[in-house]
């Protein structure tokens, strides 16, 4: 899932929710779809958190200038 795009994983999550809400799945199918939904949700949360940190980096320049740079885990320290 790491190489997938946010939008495609979000669509998978939406599809999982629709399937679960339909009530037409067996218990085993529901559990499988639920597990995939949880993985998709975690992926989306991670990507949104990364995007938020990138925005914060852009906004936190001391001289008032905007500078684009990639977020790294070292920036959190």
N, C-alpha and C positions, 0 to 999 in steps of 0.2 A: 504493500500500500504506500510505501514511502516515496515511490516515484510517481504516484498518481497526483492529479491536480485537485485542489480543494473543491472546485465545482462538480467534478465527476463523483467524488466521494460524498459530497452533500446530496447529490441526486440519489445515490445508493441508500443513504440514510432516509431520505424522504420515501423512497420505494419500500424500504423495510417497514416504516411506520404505517404506510397504506396497507401493506399485506397483513400486518398484525391487527390493525383496526378493522379489517374486513371480517375477521372471525372465521374465515374459511380454512385456515391451516390446522393441521393436526398438532398435537402437543409437541411432538418431536420436530416438526417443521417450524413451529413457532419458536422453539428454543434455538434452533439453528439461525433463523432470521434475526432473532433478538441478539444473539452473540455477534453476528455480523454488524448489526446496528450499533452495538456498543463500541465495536472496533472503529466503525466509521465516525461515530460521535467523538471518540477520543482523538482521532486523527484531525477532525475539524477543529476541535478545541485547541489542539497543539498549534495548528496553522494560524488560527486567529490570535493566539497568544504571541506567536512570533511576529505577526504583522503589527500588533499593538506595540511591541518592544521596538520595532523598526521605526514606527512613527514617533515614539518617545525619544529615540536617539536623534531623529531629525529635529525635534523641537527643543532639545536640551543644549544646543550649541551656546557657549558662553558669550561669544561676540555678536550674537543675534543673527549670524549668517546660517543659511540652511546648507547642510552638507550631507549628501547621500553616502551611506556606507552600509555594508551588510552587518547584520546583527551576529555576534558570536557569543557563546556562553561566557567568555571572559568578561564581557561588558556588564554582566550581572553582578560581578564582585565589587 
